[in-house]
Amino acid sequence: MKHNIYKSWAEPYKMKMVELLKMTNPVQRKKAMQEAGYNTFLLKSEDVYIDLLTDSGTSAMSDRQWAGMMMGDEAYAGSRNFYHLEETVKDIYGYKYLIPTHQGRGAENILSKILVKKGDIIPGNMYFTTTRLHQELAGGKFEDIIIDEAHDPDNEHPFKGNVDLNKLERLVKKYGAKKIPYISIATSVNMAGGQPISMKNLKELRSYTNKHGIRIIHDMTRVAENAYFIRQREKGYERCSIKEIVKEICKLTDGATMSAKKDALVNIGGFLAVNDREVFEEARNLVVVYEGLHTYGGLAGRDMEAMAIGIHESVSNDHIRARVGQVIYLGEKMMEFGIPIVKPIGGHGIFVDAKKFLPHIPQEEFPAQTLAAEIYLDSGVRTMERGVVSAGRKATGENYYPKLELVRFTIPRRVYTQAHMDVIAESAARVYERHEQIKGLKMIYEPKYLRFFQARFERLK
Ligand code: PM9
């Protein structure tokens, strides 16, 4: 391939305000990690130097979004910011009806309560923690129908978020289409490493589900990043704008849950959006039970205004190129150091393969949890486990043992600089140099739901 020397990207913004960071020393970090039970979720953020725990709610808002915050209409009912958000969702995503929620899982809860009945099967392109839990709490069972390549960190398939239609066909034959209330389709599949689904695959899925009368519900948390990869990799989309691609993706689905804390560049917020009037009526009824009135859904007026503006910014070609460009910069740097990462590089972070990084630690001793703790101890960089701890337990009580045992270095949007990326890669390289001396962990406290948030561990001797 011809090497492109003009591939540099730069942020389409400049800084107007900065947040000072606290630098820590090894003694402070050791104490903080022990107090946190070797769980990066339990660290105090003031003990963190570079925070790559998540890209959720951690974006820097623009001056326009902050100006929008000042235009918050904090009326209990009928806030003008709700109508702005509703108009934006229709305009950018094309869904007909909007129910705002406090964040993504609020929408997942309402949707699962409406569509999922006991004994139902929900096929999807890899599980997500909160999404699957709400499906299960409503009595359903999630079935993974992502292509096999997605479970292999080294496979360079350009669309590892794709659905294997044969896997879906087998489920339809086994259970019948009536038992499948919807297919749960994520764009930029988080647990696979931020991997995109192709438009071609989505179209094939649409025509299959049309034949069987099955809905597609879209987890659109990172839809713009998925659109970027379609533009880069899928024939026929090179000249389309991100905005056009996003609209086309949404058009192929019947409704969506959104954690606006990611793509939409806000610190809090989410929504459920549907095209079906009956589902909307039910959701509008349920939202008042769990979130708040249907014109605010647990959000302040100012939050809805910031979200409406953030959605417009999120589909700008320049924004998304710099956002993904920064992630790719970090990934390439890590690969130069020989660090095993999930390939191709995804949209929202670098996923380090902990099984390869710490091959002497069995999955029962939590290699990814261990590695996340070690990275923090080295440099104060906070990352997140995405492996056996996140996967949790089946209804039978057995542990899920996912093939992917990963540490996610998640990049907040518009927050860190290229120099921060260098520091992060160097820290991972330093830990890699001494990987053989690292010992695994034992879980000493396990919460019932979403254990990765609050579990505690001890270092094995
Ligand atoms: N994702 C993340 O760090 C935040 C919490 S970790 C469980 O990746 C998808 C694809 C997500 C997601 C949250 C949610 C839930 C739904 N779908 O956190 O409730 O990545 O806004 O969204 C997190 P909320």
Residues whose N, C-alpha, C, O or C-beta is under 5 A from the ligand:
A	BS01	PM9	L53 T54 D55 S56 Q103 G104 R105 F128 T129 T130 N190 D219 T221 S259 K261
